[in-house]
């Protein structure tokens, strides 16, 4: 019996994270906080994702601190 052809070895381990965002920070929110945050996101002009909204909020706070 002929051996089957191996297409490619499967990679093991976690997939690579984003190139521009190599640091992952996890935040725990209560259900009320998450609901309030999601409502705020939906009121924004571009409806950012949770991650993008958090980055924008952090950037805004840091910008005010520098001023």
C-alpha positions as CSV (number, residue, x, y, z in Angstrom):
1,X,0.0,0.0,0.0
2,X,1.3,3.4,-1.0
3,X,2.0,6.0,1.7
4,X,-0.3,9.0,1.8
5,X,1.2,12.3,0.8
6,X,1.8,14.7,3.7
7,X,0.7,18.2,2.7
8,X,2.3,20.1,5.5
9,X,3.1,19.7,9.1
10,X,0.6,21.2,11.5
11,X,1.9,24.0,13.6
12,X,1.4,23.6,17.3
13,X,0.9,26.2,20.0
14,X,-0.9,29.5,20.2
15,X,-1.4,31.5,17.1
16,X,0.6,34.7,16.7
17,X,-0.9,37.8,18.3
18,X,-1.1,41.1,16.5
19,X,2.1,42.7,15.3
20,X,1.2,46.2,16.3
21,X,-0.2,45.1,19.7
22,X,2.2,42.6,21.2
23,X,1.1,43.2,24.8
24,X,-2.2,41.7,25.9
25,X,-3.9,43.2,28.9
26,X,-7.0,41.6,30.3
27,X,-9.6,43.6,32.3
28,X,-12.4,42.2,34.4
29,X,-15.6,44.2,34.4
30,X,-18.9,43.6,36.3
31,X,-21.9,42.9,34.2
32,X,-23.2,46.5,34.9
33,X,-19.8,48.0,33.9
34,X,-19.7,46.0,30.7
35,X,-23.2,47.0,29.8
36,X,-22.5,50.7,30.4
37,X,-19.3,50.5,28.4
38,X,-21.0,48.7,25.5
39,X,-23.8,51.3,25.5
40,X,-21.2,54.1,25.4
41,X,-19.4,52.4,22.5
42,X,-22.6,52.2,20.5
43,X,-23.2,55.9,21.0
44,X,-19.8,56.7,19.4
45,X,-19.7,57.8,15.7
46,X,-17.8,54.8,14.4
47,X,-19.1,52.1,16.8
48,X,-15.6,50.8,17.8
49,X,-14.9,47.3,18.9
50,X,-14.3,46.8,22.6
51,X,-10.6,46.6,22.1
52,X,-10.5,49.7,19.9
53,X,-12.7,51.7,22.4
54,X,-10.4,50.8,25.3
55,X,-7.3,51.9,23.3
56,X,-9.0,55.2,22.4
57,X,-10.0,55.8,26.0
58,X,-6.5,55.1,27.3
59,X,-5.0,57.3,24.6
60,X,-7.3,60.1,25.5
61,X,-6.6,59.9,29.2
62,X,-2.8,59.8,28.6
63,X,-3.0,62.7,26.2
64,X,-4.8,64.8,28.9
65,X,-2.2,63.8,31.5
66,X,0.6,65.1,29.2
67,X,-1.1,68.5,28.7
